[in-house]
Amino acid sequence: MLTLADVRWLLQAVHPAPGPLPPLDPDRHHAVVALAHHHRLTPLLASRTALTGFSPELTAPLRQHAAHVAARNLAFTRELLAILKAAGQTGIPLIPFKGPLLAVQAYGSLALREFDDLDLLTGRTHLPAAAHTLETLGYKLVHTGRHAASAIHLRTEYHFPFQHPVTGCCVELHAGVAPAGFAQPSWRLLRDHLCTANLGGAEVAVLNPSALFLVLCVHATKHLWGCLEFLTALAHLIHRNPPDWPEVERCARLSGTERFLATALSLLDEWTPAPLPDSLRRAPLSGPSLPGSWIDPPASPAVLRRPAFHLRAHTPGPRRLKYLAGALLAPNWDDFRWLPLPRRLQFLYPLVRFARLVSVQIPSLLRFFTRKGP
């Protein structure tokens, strides 16, 4: 049985400035390693085995897993550089974020972050051209239906998954960092907050630390802060590339993400202390957090849990109404997969979304509320 004490010990072990760790009962070692695997912290934990006191039998698999992650990340990085080169040759603006860039910006090493795909951000108007660039490199939109090519024109969807049939590499092409209606920095705002980073010997345009910090707060909120690596990446980013805090606050106000930022700062202050400015420490840090979900699987279905959390995360008033409208009415990738329509008929998707919610989600909710106890 995992405990929040295990969570705290693990976060101390992978802290950007770790000190001597408190004693950990050897009976808890396997539980902590399992926790690290679940929350994608194995590479970081493997780099700190000199501090952990783990046995060689436990350390060897950790290092083996970390080596596998490092090799995989190198392959992903080569693929990312090839995509950026192809896009640059045709003048398509692509901003990579998360993936190998976050490994470099936050942890200082490609080997220390585990990820599954590459994330590329572009403007909505550039989506078709960016999709075409991926297709010329062999990538296919992850949909085999008759109207797959028209999916990229679904204007209320914010990301589209592509996969290379030979390498298996997955790429998510983004026109935003969160779903329709979700508070988030705009493409224009992000384009104004770029810097360069060295990736595999190449200079790449990336989000600067201030914009990246806020984007990571939005991303973590979208996923209910369900992964400890979200928190660890923020702590390491502050340690390695401190954001311009007044600029972070300004961007949060402009994008309506103040409560997302407040939640992140509150969690950082409690779980993995980071050098936050005194002005932020004195501010009321409020917002939803779910530390219990780090060790126990939630009981309620995602169709209830996610919108409830997201609603509380948004500022009361127009922001919450906008989120609700997006969640209920804005068609997304799941709606397209349920009923692929050609581009000329995509105006019907609000009706399709309603039909899918009624036929798919409501029965699952009824089963949840009517199930008998043990």
N, C-alpha and C positions, 0 to 999 in steps of 0.2 A: 504493500500500500504506500503510494507516494504521499508526501506531506509538503506543505509550503516551506518547511524548514529545508527540505531537499532542494526546492527551487532557490531559496536564498543562498544556500551553499554553492550551488552550481553557478549562479550569477556572480558570486564573489570569485569563483575560480576563473571565470572568463572575463572578468572586469578588465578594462584597458590599463589600469594601474594596480594589479593585484598585490596584496601583501600576504603575510602568513595566513593560511586558512585555518579556521577553527577545526578542532578534531572532529573527524567523521567516523562513526562506528563502521568497521569493515563490513558489517552486514548490510550497510546502506550503499556500498560502492556500486554494486550492480544496478541498483535502483536509480542512482544518479546518472550512470552511463546510459541507461535506457531513456531517462528523461532528456539527456543531451541528444540522443539519436532522434527522439520524437520532435524536438524543437530545433533541429538543424544546427546544433552547437558542437557536434562531434569534432570538426576540424580545429576549432578553437580550444576545446578541452584537450585534444591530443597534443596541442602545442604547449600545454601547461602541466604535463604529467609529472614534471619534476616537483611541482608544488602539491600534487594531489595525494601522494602516498599510496597510489594504486599499486597492486601487485603486477609483476611482469606478465602474468597470464591475462590480466585485464588490459594492460597497456598495449600489448602487441596488436590485438584487433582494432583498437582505437587508431593506432598509427597506420595500420593497413587501410582502414576506411578513409583516413585523411589523405593517404597517398592516392587512392582511387579518385577522390574528389579533386585533388590537384591536377591529375592527368586529364580528367574530364573537363575541368575548367579551362585548361590550356586549349583543348579542342574547340570549346565554345568561343574562346577569345579569338582564335584564328578565323572562325566563321563570322563573328561579329565584324572584324576588321574588313573581311571581304565584302560584306554587305554595305558597310559604310563607304568603302571605296567605290563600289558600283553606284550607290546613291549620289555620291559626290560628283561623279562624272556626268550625271544627268541633272545636277542642280537641285536635287530633292533634299529638303532639310529633314534630317533624322537625328533625334537626340536619344542616345542610349541612356537608360537609367536602370537601377538595381543590377542584377546579374553580376558580371565581372567588374563593371565600373564601381559598384558599391563595395565590392571586395577590396579594390584598390583605394577608393576614397575613404572608407571607414577603417579597414583593417590593415591597409598597406601591403597586402599580399593577395594574389589571385588564389592562393591555396587555402585561405582561411574562411571562405564562405561557401556554403552549399546552396546551389540553385538548380532549377530544372529547365529554364528557358531563357531566351533573350528578350528584353523588352525595349521597344523602339517607339518613340513619341514623335508625332508629326501633326501638322495642321489638318483639319478636316478636309480642306480642299486638295491637299496633297495625297490623300489616302489612295485613290485609284492609281496614281503614278508610282507611289511607294509599293503598292501591291504588285504592280507590273514588274518592278525591279526585283522583288523577291521571286516572282515566277520565272524571270530570265535566269535566275541562279538555281532553279530547280525546285523551289518551294511550291507547295500546294496548300490552298486554303483547306483547313480540316473540315471538309464537308464534301460528300460524294454525290449529293443530289443533283438533279437536272439544272437547277437554277443557282448553283454554288457561286458562280461568278458575280451574281447580282447582290450577294450578301454585303459586299464592301460599300454598297450605296445605302445601307440601312442607317439613316442619319441619327437615330437615337441610341445606337450601339457605340460603345467607346473603345472596344478592343476586338481584334480579329486574330484567331490563331492560325499560324502556318506551320507546316512541318516539311522537312526534306525527306523524301522517300528512301534515300540511300544512307545518309548520315544519321537520320533520326532526329536531327537538331530541330528544336521547336522555337518559333519566333512569335511573339505577340506584338502586333502592330497596333499602336494606341493613337486615338484622336483625343484622349483625355486620360486622367489618372483614376477616374472613378465613374460610376454609372450616371446616366442622365438624372438630373435633379439633385445629385449629391454635391454638397459644397466642395469646391476644389479650385486651385489656381488655374487661370485660363492659359491657353496656348501662348497668347501674346505676353502675358506676365512671365511665363517660364522662358520664352525666347529672350526676354530682357535680362535674364539672370543666368548667363552662361559663363563658363570659364573653360580652360583646357586641362586635360589630364593625360598623363603618359600611360598608354595601354599597349603592352607588347612592343615597345619601341616607337609607337606612333602617337602623335598628338591628336587627341579626340576632343571635340566640343561636347561638354557635359554641363549639367546643372551645377551651379556654384553651391557651396555648402549651405547657404541660407535657404535657397529654393529646394535643395535636396532634402534638408531637414523637414520642411513643411510637407513635401510630397510623401516622405516616409510616414509622417503623422497621418496623412489622409489614407495611405495604403493600409496602415495598421488598423485604423478605425474601420475601414471597409471590411477587414477580416477579423473584426471583433477583438483585436489584440491577442489573438489566439496562439501566437507563436512567440516564444521568448527571444528568438533571434531579432524580431522587430525592435525590441527594447535594447538588446545588446548592440545592434548596429548604430542606434542613435547615440548610445554612450561612447562608442568608439569614434564615431564621427565628431562628437564634441571634443574628445581628447586629441584627435589627430588633425582635424580641419574645423576649428571652432567657427560656428556661424556668426554672422553679424546680427546680434540679437535684436536691436531696434528694427532692422530690415525684416527679420523673421516675423516680428509682431506686426509690422506694417502690411506685409503680404498676407498675413492671417486675417487682418481686418478687411483688406480688399476682397479676399476670396471667401469670407464668411466662415473660416475654419478656426476661429478663436478657441472654441471648445475642444476641437481635436488637439490643438497645441497644448491647451491647459491639461488635458488628460495625459498627454505624453510627458509633460514636465512633472506632473504629480507622480506618475509611475516611476520616472527616473529618480525623483527625490526619495521615494520610498524603497525601491528595489535595487537600484544600481547607482548609488550616488555619483553625480556628475557635477563638474564645476559650472553651475548655473549662476547667472548674475544675481546680485542681491535684490535688484528690482523685481526680478521674476520670482525669487523665493518668497518675497513679501506679498506678491499678488495672490488673490484667492485662486487656488488651483482646484478647479472642480470639473467634473465630467464623469462619464461612466467608465468603470473598469471591471474586469472579470478575472481577478487572479485565481479564483477557484477553478476556472476552466482549464488552467495550466496543468492540473493534476487529475481532474475528474471529467469524464465526457459529459457534456450538457444533457439534461433530461428532455428538454423541450425540442421540438423539431425546428430545423433551420428556418423554415418558412415563417415561424413566429419569432424566433430568437433574433434573427438578423435585423428585420425591420424595427423591432422594439429597441434594440441597442442603437441602431442608426438614428432613430427618431430622437432618442435621449441625447445623442451626441451632437445634434444640430442645435443651433441657437433657437430658442422659442420665437414664434412669430412667422414671418414670411419664409424664412429658411426651412422651417419644418414643413410648411405647406408645400413648398417647392419640392422637397424631398418626397413627400407623400404622393404628389402628382406624378413624379418620375417613377416611383416604385410601382404605382398602380397602372399607369397609362403608357409609359414609354416602352415600346417594343425593344427586345434585345435578342442576343444570339440564340438563346434557348427557344424563343418564339420562332425564329427563322428555321432552326433545326426541326421544330415540331411541324411546321408547315412552310416549306420553302416556296416563296412567291417570286415571280419575275419583277424586275424593277418597276415596270409600269403599274403593277398592282400593289406596291408596297404601302400605298395609302390606306390599305385595308388592315394593316397590322394592329392598330389599336383594338379592333374587333377580334383578331386572332389572339391577341394577348388575353383579352377577357375570357375567350373560350378556353384557352389553355389553363388559365388560373382556375376556372370553374371545374374543368374535367380532370386536372392533374392534382392541384394543390388542395382543393376542398376535400376530396376523398381521404387524402393522407391526414388532414386535420381531424376529420371525423373519426378515423381509426385511432388517433392519438387520444382524443377526448373520451372515447367510448370504451377504450381498452380496460380490461379488468385488472385490478391489482393482484400482486402475488398471493 
